[in-house]
Amino acid sequence: MLTKQLTQRPLLSILILAAFLRIVASFMSEGYLMHDDHFWVVEAAASWTDGADYNNWMPWSQKALGRTPKPHYTNLAYSSLHYLYFTAVKSIGLSDPMSMMLILRLIHGMISLISVFLAFKITEALGGNRAAIWVGLAMAALFWMPIMSVHQMVEIACIPPLLASTWFLIKQSKPLNIRSLVLSGAFLGIATGLRYQVGVMGLGIVVAFVLDSSNETRITSLRNSIILGGSAITVFALTQLPTDLWLWGEPFAQLRAYIEYNLTESGNYPQGSTFKYLGLTLILLVPPISIALVIGYFRNWRKLAIIVLPSLAFLIFHSAFPNKQERFILPALPYILIAGTLGWLALRESSKLLKRKSSRIIEKVALIISLTLNVILLSGLTIASKNTSEVEAMYYLKSVNDLDSFLFVTADGVAFPPRFYSGSWKSYTIADSTTNIAEQRSTHINSVTGINPNYFVFVGDSHLGDLISRFKDEYPSLSYVAQFSPGRLDRIMNYLNPHNSLRRVMIYKIDSNIYTK
């Protein structure tokens, strides 16, 4: 039945599968995946909606702290879209953080269906229905796709406009008309406005124009490049200038800050060999069949130049750049998947070696292994939550009616309170294992603000109990009220890499009278 539906209505069937997986992930995958997708997007935008400024990025917040205002190195375009979202939902009376995040995850999941649709259509136009089905299924159900698609990952959010840019270049029969070039450039500009680095793909497009045998003269290539590039730059500017001019009174202030920061600080982030992203690609496209996809990606690079060269330029840039965080290459993976599938299917039809029965058996076994691995990982990740202990702890504080402030105490590793879930942007204080507890207690007692923590939030793992005991020596009235354990995905991540510290959260309450002088 399923095979029949996939054969008769492949695109519809694939979109239904993709939607189902993303809806499940939206409901089941609470919490957040990493620091940037929450604290630089959700936390920042939600605080702006409430008249606060969580990260002190705004010039008026910096002035209030006695600093000389200067742009932060982040790109504000994506977080600004979330500001509009939070403003809209709060205007209709929605205030519960969990509900707002569920709707936000559903929106992200549905937008990601555009990527599935476009990847299918691009592949179908270039290589027919069979290849398109394989690519569509992969875009719908690769083990990391649903969970990544529903969270606030700008590397995923920029994929729909990127693929739209490519679609307008291949849907139109050669020569390309002005409308197709302008639309392609516009979507590339939108993607670059969301994620600066994907602008590198524009260089690959220009090279693809030059190499395209259908272009009769270099003048045609130059014409195409100018029209597409002009459109991309114009739209990119429109994603940046309003915010830059309003906040800083000068154009491209955020972009300049981003470039300056990365030129000076990139070496302080995760490094790796030049081939780190090649290994990561083989993992994310699921071995052993991912090996065939990488071979296929390079096999027909000239014929598929408009797919291969933009993504290859992006991969080379990130492989050469010192800061090599894994999520950075996600925008290139749909292109590797499309070109890899098309290239491998062409290779297996043209190669005598690959036509042999033994080769087909090996290919079938490899495919079965990859599908099995993918289903296992997909089943676990789609329903997995990460960093839920901190989220649940803050949400608990929202439910109490007597919260003045809280002391956030980290016993192991680094942690931050996701205050969005507490429903309050009140100031809080921090402590860790190096804190002089008696001295901090004295500081609270002599505070001129009169706002002192009446809840203590302890976060950690193996050293948590010892640190709580030290605090009890100075605060005898501490009383336990709740605790929240790390989720399954947090435990798996810790098992695979102990540097990913487990974070159990314990909440204690204290009698505010202790601060009376």
N, C-alpha and C positions, 0 to 999 in steps of 0.2 A: 504493500500500500504506500509506504513512505517513498520507496524507490520510484513507484509510478508517479506520485505527486512531484518528486524532484525532477523527473524526466519531462513531465507535461508542463509544469509551472515552476521551473527551477528558481527563478528570482524571487517569486512570492514565497515559496517554501523556505528559502534561505533567510529572507527577511523575517518571517514568522519565527524561525528558530533563533535568530539573533535577538529579536525583541523579547522572546521568552527568557533567554539567558540573562539579558540585561534587567528585566523586571525582577527576576529572582535575586540577582546581585544587588539591586537597589534596595530591596527589603532586607536582605540577609547581611550584606557587607556594610555594617555601620562603622563608626570610627573614621579614621583617616589613614592613608597609606604611609605618608612621610611628612616631614616638617613643612616643606614648601607648599604642598597642595592644601594644607589647612591654614597654617599661620600666615602665609603670604597671600592667600586668596580669601578663604572664608573668614578667618579672624579679622583680617584687615577690612574687608568690605562690610562685614556686619557691624563692626565698630563705627565705621563712617556713617552708616545708616542711623545709628543711635547717637550721633553727635560726638563720638569719641574718636580716638586715633590710636589703635592698639600698638602699632609699631613706631609711632612718632615719625611718620614719613612726611606729614604735611608741614609746610613752612611755619604756620602759626603754632603748632605743637613744639617745634624746635625752638622758636623764639621764647615760648613760655618756660622752656628748660634752660634758657640762657645760652643757647647755641646759635651759631651763625647758620641760617637756613641753607641747606643744599640738597639737591635731589638724591634720593636713595637709588641704588643701582638696579632695582627691580624694574620690570616693565609693568606699568600700571594698567594697560589695556584690558587684560583678562580679569584682574581683580575689580576694575571699574564696571565691567559687565555684571559681576556678582553684586556690586553695590546697587545697580539698577534692579536686580532680582529681589534683593532683600527689601529694598524700598517699596517695591510693588506688592510683595506678599504681606508686608506689615501694614500697608495702606488698606488692605481688605480685612485686617483684624487677626491675621495669623501671627502668633508670637512664640509658639512652642518650638524650641530649637530642633528637636528630633523630627518633628513634622516638616519643618522648613528644609531640613537636610534630605529627608526622604524624597520630597518633591524635586529638589535640586538634583539628586542622583537620577531620578527618573527622566528629567529633562536631558541631562547629559547622555543617558543611555539611548534615548530616542534620537538625539542629534547624531550619535555615532552610527545609527542605521544609514545615514547618508554616505558614510565611508564604505559600508558594505555594498550599498547600491552602486556607487560610482566605481568601486574596484571591480565589481562584476561587469558593468557596462564597458569599462575600459578594456578589460581582458577579452570580452566577447567581441569587441570591435577589432581587436588586434589578432585574435587567435581562435575565435569560434566558441561555441557553446560549452564544449567539454572542458576546456581550460577555465572558462568563466565559472563553471560550477565548482571546480576545485578551489579556485581563489575565493569565491563567495563563501563557501563553507568554512574556509580557513579564517576569513575576516569575521565571520559570525561566531566561530567557536574555537579559535586557538585558545589554549588554556588561560592565557593572561588577558585576553581581549575583554570579556565581560566585566571583570572586576576593575580593570584600568579604565574602561569606558564610562563607568558610572561615577568615578571619583574626579576630583577637580585637578586633573593633570593637563597642564597647558600643552604638553607634548602630544597628547591625544586630541585635545580640542582643536589644534591647528591642522589635523589631518583632513577633515572634510573640505575646507577651502583649498588645500593643496591638491587633493584629487580632483576637485572641480576645475582648478586651473589646468591640470593635465587633460581632463575630459574635453574641454573646449579646443584643445590643440589637435585632438585625434578624431573627434566626431565630424569635423568639417573636412571634406575632401580637398586635396591640394589643388591650387595654392590656397593658403590660409587667407581668409578675408579679414577686413579690419575689425569687424564685430567680434569674431572669435578671438583675435589677438587682444583686443581691449578687455573682453570678459576674462580671458585667461590671466592677463596681467592684473586685473582687479582682484581676482581671488588670490593670486600670489601675494598681492599687497596686503590683503586681509590676514592671510596666514603669517606673513612676516610681522605684521602689527601685533599679532598675538605672541609670536615666538621669533625673536630677532634672527636667530641662527638659520632659520629655513630660507632666509633671503639668499643664502649661498646657492640654493637650487637654481636660482635665476641664471647664474653663470653657466650651469650645466645645460640649461635650455638654449642659451646663446650658442654654445658649442654644438649642440644637437642641430640647430638651424644651419650652421655652417656645413656640417657633415651630411645633411639630408640631401640625398641624390635627387629628390624631386624639385629642389630649388634650382632653377636654371642658371642663376647668376649670383654672385656674391652680393649684388645690390639688393636682391630679394631677401637674402639672409639679414642684411643690415637693416632693411625696412622692417622686417618682422621683429628684429631685436629692439629697434627704437620704439615701435608702437607698443609692444608688450612691456618693455622696460619703463616707458613713460607712464603707462597705465598703472603698473605696479608701484612705482615711486609715488605717484599722485595719491593713490588709495592708501598706501602706507603712511604718507604724511597726514592724511585725514584721520588716521587712527591715533596719531601722536600729538599733533599740533594743538587741538583744543585744550587738552589737559596741560601740556607744557606751557602754553601761553597764559592759561588761567593761574596755574600754580607758581610758575617761575618767571613769567614775562619774557621768555625767550624760546625759540623753536628747538626741538630735539634735545632738550636738557636731560631727560631721562636716558635717552640713547647714549649721549655722551658720558653720563655717569656710569652707565653699564659697561661701555667700552673701557673707560679708564680703570674701573674696578677690576675687570678681568685681565687687563694688561699687567696689573700690579699684584693681584691676589690669587690668580688661577692656580699657582703652584701650591697653595695651601689646601686644595681640595683633592679628592681621590685621584690618584695617578694610575698608571698602567702602561703596558707595552703598546706599541703601535697596532698590534694585532688583537688587542683586547676586544674591540667591537666585532671582529670577525668571529671570535669564539662565542661572544654573547649572541650574535645573530644565529649561529648554529644551534644554540640552546633554545632561543625563543621561537624558532621555526620548527622545533622538535626533531631531534635526531632519531634515527639515522637518515630519514628522508630529507632533512634540512641540508645534508651534504649535496644531494642531487639538485636542490633548489639553488644553492650557491653556485654550483657548476653551471646550471642553466642560466643564471643571472649574467654570467660573463660570456656564455656561449654565443649569444646573438646580440652582443652589445651594440653593434653598429646598426643592425636592423631595428633594434628597439632603443635607439639612442635617446629618444624623447622621454623614455622611462628610466633607462639606466644612468645616463650621464648626470641629470640633476641629483638623483639620490647618491650617486658615486661621489660627486663633488661634496655633498653634505657629509658623507662618511669619511672622506679624506680629511676634510676640515676638522671634524671631531677627533679623528685618530691622531692628527698632528697637534691638536691643542692639548695643553697639559691637563686641564680639568676634564676627567673622563668619568662622569657619573653615568650609570647604566641607562637611566631613563632618557638620556639625551638623544639616543639614536632611534627612538620609537617612531618619529615621523617618516623615517626612511624605510621601515620594514614593509609597509604595504607595497612599495615599489619593488623591493627585492622579491616579495612574494609573487607579484604579477609577472615581472620579467623572468624570474626563476622558473615559474610554472610553464610559461610559454617557451622558454629556452630549452627546458628539459624535455618537454613533449616533442619539440622539433628535433632534438638530438636523438631521442630514442627511435624516431621514425627514419632518421637518415643514417644511423650508425649500424653497421652489420653486426658489430659486437653486441650491441644492446638489443638487437632483434633475436638473438639466440635464446633458446628456451631456458637455459641455465641463468642467463641475465635477467629474464623476466621473472623467474622464480625468486631470485635474490631481491629484485625490486619489490615484488609482492610481499615478501617476508619483512623487508624494511618498512614498507607502508603499514603493515599490520602492527609492527612494533611501535611505530610512531603514533598511530591512531590509538592504540591501547594506552600508551603513556599519556597522550593528550587527554583522553577521556578521564583517566584517573586524576590527573592534575586539575582538569577543568571542574570535575565534580567537587573537589576539595576547595579550590580557590573561589569559586563562584559564590559559595555560601560562607566564606571566611571573613572575619572582621579583624581589624588591627587597631592597636592603641585604644581599645575599648575601655580598659580599666580607668584611664584618665578621663575619658569622655563620660563614663557612668558616674565617676566621682563628682565631676563638675555639675552634672545633671542632678545629682543628689542634693548638692548645695542649693540648686535652684528651688528644690522642693521644700527646704526648710524656711521658716518664716522669721528667723531671728539672726540671719547672717549679717554681721557687721563687716568683717573682712576675714581673710584666711592667711595662714602662714603655710607656704609651700616648701616642704622639706624633702630634698632628694638624698637618698642614702647610697644609691649606686648609679653611675652613669649620668647622663644629662636628660632632663625632662622639662617640659613647659606645660603650664596649665591651660587647656583649651577653654578659656573663659566664655566663649560664645555659648557653650552649653550651660553655663551657670546663669545666663540671662542678666549678667551684671558686669559692668566695666569698672567697678570700684578698685581702688589700689589694693595691692596685696604685697606681702613681704616674703622673702625667700631665705632659706637656710640650707646647709648641707653638713657633711661630717666634719668640716673644718670650722664651723661657726662656733664662736664663743657664746654659748647659750645664755649664761648669766648676764653677759654684757648686752646681748640683744634684748633680753627680758627687761633690763633696766632702761634701754632705749625706748621700748614700747611704753613703759610706765611714765616716762618723761616726755612722751610725744606731745607736740603742741597741737596736732590735728585732733586728738581725742578719738581717732578711729584706730582701734587695735583688733588684732585677730581673735575671734572667739571660736574659730575652727582651725584645727591643724590638719593639713593634708600631707601624709607621709608617703613617699614614693620610692620603691626600691625592691631589692631581692634579698640576697644573703645577709646584708648588713642592716636590714630594716629594723629587726628586733632590737639590736644593740643601740641604734640611734634613738628609737622610741624610749628605751629605758633611760638614756641620758636626758632626754627632754622631761621625762616624768620626775627626775630628781629636782629639776628647777620649777616644774609646774605640777605639783602634787594633785591638783584638781582635774588633771586630764582624764577624760572618760571616753571610752571607746563607743563609737556609734555605728560605724559601717566599714566594710572592706570590699574591694573589687579585684578580682583576679585577672591576670593577663589571659587573652584568648588563645585559641589553638594555633592560629597563625603566628602570633608572637612567640609561642613556645617553639614552634618549628624553626622560625628564623633564628632564635637563640641557639637551638641545637646545631643548626648548620653553621652559624658563625657566632661564637660567644660574645663578640663585640656588640652584637645587638642585645643589649641588656634587657632582662625581664623587668617589668614594672608592675608590681603589686601595689595597690593603693589602699591605705588605711586612714580613715577619718576619725579624729578625736575632737571632742568639744571641751571647752574650758569655761569656767565661770569668769565672766568679764570683770567681776569685782576685784580680781587679782591685780588689775591695773590701777586701782585706787591708791593714791599716794598715802 
